[in-house]
């Protein structure tokens, strides 16, 4: 069965494939899935979201794989970009956006330590939400405020309020008011929370 192109079926442009996971380094089987997702995206216009390992700055390599199969970077969301905010992160994020992709600061509320690491066996400490907020504040000057998406990654039991986590409402209840207190205007919040997601979905 052949997939129709996006121009024939605009509803495809509102769908998303993902999130497609990649390790550090990218595993051969992960690359196989990336290439398959890229081919579907190229044919249908469906957006692709990526789960990137924050212990390695490999998003540009992953974009190389997707583009090699015909995917449009403007239909790609590189997730978990707020999972590592060490020296040079702004330049790294800017380079991703220059390729045409969106980046997501999508782990608000996750302030954990993974003692056994993620995929490389080394201990890993998540940034704090204060660091994430500072990264959001720096985004417009760094040149990618119009390609930034915000959300949470409530994927573990301990993330729920019942078990001591921030819960599903953390971004709107706690982070947005904090951004306002830091001088972020309503228009800027609308861009982050409404305009950018709408543009990404309706491309």
N, C-alpha and C positions, 0 to 999 in steps of 0.2 A: 504494500500500500504506500503510495507516495503522499508526502505531507504537502499541503498547499502552501504557497508563500504568504507572508504576512499581508501583502497588499490585497490578497483575495479574501482573507479572513482577519479583519482587524482585531477580533477578540483574542487572537493569539498574543498580540502585543501587550495584553494585560495579564498574561500568565507568567509564571516564574519556574525555572528549573533549579532545584537546589534545596538545601545548600550542598554544594559539591565539596567534599572534604579533601584537603591535601596535608600531608605530613611534612616533616623536615628531616631528610630531603623528600621530594615528591617521589612516591612509590610508582613503579611501572603500572600497577593496576589502577592507581589513581589517575595516571596520565591517560590510560585507556578510557576511563569514564569521562574525563575532561574533554577528550577528543569527540566522544559520542555526543556529549551535551553541546559542544560547539557546533557540530554539524546540524543538530536540531535547531539551535538558535539561528544559525545562518540561513536555514531554509524557511523558518516560520516567524522569526522576529522575537521569539520568546526570550525573556531576560534570564540570565544565569547568575545565581548568587554563589559565592565561594566561602567556604570555611577554611581560613588560612591559619596555619600554625604560627602563633606569635613568637616562637623561639627562633624563627628564621625569616629574613626579609626576602621571600621568594615570590611575591605577587607579580613582579615583572616577568619572571620566568614562566609563571602560570599563564599570564596574558600572552606570552609568545606562543604557547601551546594552543590556546584558544584561537588566536588570530591565524595560526597556520592552517586551521580547519575552516576558516572563513567567518568566524564570529566577529561581530562588530563590538569593539570595546565599550561603546556607548550603551550596550545592552548587558553589561557586566557590572555586578556589585561585588567589590572585594570586601568581605566581611572581617570582623574582629581586628580592625586596624587600631582599635584602642586597647588591644591586649598587650601591647608593648610600646611604651612611650619614652624610650631612652634617647640618648643623644642622637641627633640627626633624623628623628622621625618625621619632622615637618618636610624636609627635603624628600625623603622617601615617599611620603604621601603625595606630595606635589608631583613627583615623577609618575605616579600611578594615574593621577587625574589628567596629566598632560597626554597620556596615552588615550584618554577619552572615557575611562571607566569612572564609576562612582566608588566612593569608599564609605564604609559604615563604621561608625563608633557605636557598636551594638552590644556591648557587654556591661552597660551601666548596672551597678548593683553587685557585680562580681569582684570581691576584694579578697580573694582566697590565696592560699599558698599550696602549690602542688609539690609536696616534698619529693616525690618520685619522678617529677618531671611530667611532660606531656607526651612527646614522641621520641625524645632523645635521652631520657634518663636523668637529666639534670634538674635540680629543684627550680621551680619557677614561681615567682611572686607576681600576682596581678597588680596593675596600677590601682591607685585609689580613685574614687569618683571625683575627688578634687583635682587630680591630675587630668582626668578625662574632661572635666569642665574647662580647665585651662587650655587643653588642646582644642576644644570647640571655640573658645575665645580667640585662639590664634589662627583659626582656619581662614577667615576672610582676608587677613593680611597676607597669609601664605598663598592665597589665590585659588582656594577651592571651596569656599563657602557655598557655592551653587552646585557642588557635586558631593556634598556630605549628607549622609543619612544617619539618624539617631534612633536607637531602640535598645531593647534588653535581650538577654539570652537566658530566659528562665528555663533551664533544661535539667535541673537537679532538684531533688527533694529539699535540700537545704536552702534553695532559693525562695521557697514559699514562706509567706509570713508565719504560717502555722509552725514552721520548724526554724524560725529565727531569721529568715531572709527578708529581703525588701519587698518581695511580692511583685505581681504584675503591674501595679500602678506606680511603681517607683519613679519612672521617667517623668510622668506628668505631675505626680504629687510632690516630688522632692527636687528633681533636677531642673525642671522648667522654672520653678520659683527662684532657685539659686542662680540660674542664668539671668533671670530678670534683675536680681539684686546686683549682678555684676555689670549691668548696663545694657544687656541685650534687648533690643527693641521688639515690639510685637511683630513688626514687619520682618525682622530677622528670624524670629521664632517661627513665623508662618512659612518662611522659606525653608527652614530646616525640617519642620514637621508636616507641612502640607504641600508646598510647591515642589520641592525636590523629589519626594516620593511620587507625586502625581506625574511629574515629568519623566521619571524613570519608568513608571508603569505604562504610560501612554505614548511612549516614544514611537 
